C-alpha cells in the first residue's frame, strides 16, 4: 500500500514522459488491487475489514490524481470504483475522509509549496 502512496506522489511531481510513465505504473498498481479484489464486495470477502480500512484514505486522492493527470479510474478499474463507493456507504468511512473539493484545494497548495506550476 505504501507503493500506492509513492506512485501517487510521482504523478503530480512529474511532467511529460516521466508523468506518463508514472501514470502507467500507478494504473498497473490499481489493476493489481482490482485483481485481488475480484468479485468480492470487500478485500476480505463479505465483510469490511482491515485492508479496506487501510486503502480508503488513498482512494480519497483518486479524484485529485484524475484531475491532475487526466485519466479515469472509472475506465481503468471499474471494480475498484464500485468497491470504494460501497465503502463510502459506511458512515464510519464517509465521515472520516476529507471532502474531494477540499482535498483538491489542499493539493493545489501542496503544488505551490513545492514550486510546481
C-alpha positions as CSV (number, residue, x, y, z in Angstrom):
1,X,0.0,0.0,0.0
2,X,3.0,2.3,0.6
3,X,3.7,1.9,-3.2
4,X,0.4,3.5,-3.9
5,X,1.4,6.5,-1.9
6,X,4.8,6.8,-3.5
7,X,3.4,6.4,-7.0
8,X,0.7,9.0,-6.3
9,X,3.4,11.5,-5.3
10,X,5.2,10.8,-8.6
11,X,2.0,11.5,-10.5
12,X,1.8,15.2,-9.6
13,X,5.5,15.9,-9.1
14,X,6.5,15.0,-12.7
15,X,5.6,16.1,-16.2
16,X,5.7,14.9,-19.7
17,X,7.0,11.4,-20.4
18,X,8.0,10.9,-16.8
19,X,4.4,11.6,-15.7
20,X,3.0,9.3,-18.4
21,X,5.3,6.5,-17.1
22,X,4.2,7.2,-13.6
23,X,0.6,7.2,-14.6
24,X,1.0,3.8,-16.3
25,X,2.8,2.4,-13.3
26,X,0.0,3.8,-11.0
27,X,-2.7,2.3,-13.1
28,X,-0.9,-1.1,-13.2
29,X,-0.8,-1.0,-9.4
30,X,-4.5,-0.2,-9.2
31,X,-5.3,-3.1,-11.6
32,X,-3.3,-5.4,-9.3
33,X,-5.5,-4.3,-6.4
34,X,-8.6,-4.8,-8.6
35,X,-7.5,-8.3,-9.5
36,X,-7.0,-9.1,-5.8
37,X,-10.5,-7.7,-5.0
38,X,-12.0,-9.9,-7.7
39,X,-15.8,-10.2,-7.5
40,X,-15.8,-9.9,-3.7
41,X,-17.6,-6.9,-2.1
42,X,-14.6,-6.2,0.1
43,X,-11.0,-7.3,0.0
44,X,-11.6,-9.7,2.9
45,X,-14.7,-11.2,1.4
46,X,-18.2,-10.4,2.6
47,X,-17.2,-8.1,5.4
48,X,-15.4,-4.7,5.5
49,X,-12.0,-5.3,7.0
50,X,-8.5,-4.0,7.7
51,X,-7.4,-3.9,4.1
52,X,-10.5,-1.9,3.1
53,X,-10.0,0.5,6.0
54,X,-6.3,0.9,5.1
55,X,-6.9,1.6,1.4
56,X,-9.7,4.1,1.7
57,X,-7.6,7.1,2.6
58,X,-5.5,6.5,-0.6
59,X,-8.6,6.3,-2.6
60,X,-9.6,9.8,-1.4
61,X,-6.8,11.1,-3.6
62,X,-8.0,9.4,-6.8
63,X,-10.2,12.4,-7.7
64,X,-7.2,14.7,-7.3
65,X,-4.9,12.4,-9.4
66,X,-7.6,12.1,-12.1
67,X,-7.8,15.8,-12.5
68,X,-4.1,16.5,-12.2
69,X,-3.0,13.8,-14.7
70,X,-6.1,13.4,-16.9
71,X,-7.0,9.8,-16.5
72,X,-10.1,8.0,-15.4
73,X,-10.1,5.3,-12.8
74,X,-13.7,4.6,-13.7
75,X,-12.5,3.4,-17.1
76,X,-9.3,1.7,-16.0
77,X,-10.5,0.0,-12.8
78,X,-14.3,0.0,-12.6
79,X,-14.5,-2.7,-9.9
80,X,-12.3,-0.6,-7.6
81,X,-14.6,2.4,-8.1
82,X,-17.6,0.2,-7.2
83,X,-15.7,-1.1,-4.1
84,X,-14.8,2.5,-3.0
85,X,-18.4,3.6,-3.4
86,X,-19.5,0.6,-1.3
87,X,-17.0,1.6,1.4
88,X,-18.2,5.2,1.3
89,X,-21.7,4.0,2.1
90,X,-20.4,3.1,5.6
91,X,-20.8,6.1,7.9
92,X,-17.5,5.3,9.7
93,X,-15.7,5.8,6.3
94,X,-17.7,8.7,4.8
95,X,-17.4,10.8,7.9
96,X,-13.7,10.3,8.4
97,X,-12.4,11.1,4.9
98,X,-12.0,14.6,3.5
99,X,-14.3,16.3,1.0
100,X,-13.0,15.9,-2.5
101,X,-13.1,19.6,-3.3
102,X,-11.2,20.5,0.0
103,X,-8.7,17.8,-0.8
104,X,-8.2,19.2,-4.3
105,X,-7.7,22.7,-2.8
106,X,-5.0,21.2,-0.4
107,X,-3.4,19.6,-3.4
108,X,-3.1,22.9,-5.2
109,X,-1.4,24.3,-2.1
110,X,1.0,21.4,-2.0
111,X,2.0,22.1,-5.6
112,X,2.5,25.7,-4.8
113,X,4.6,24.9,-1.6
114,X,6.8,22.5,-3.7
115,X,7.2,25.1,-6.5
116,X,5.3,23.1,-9.1
117,X,3.4,25.2,-11.6
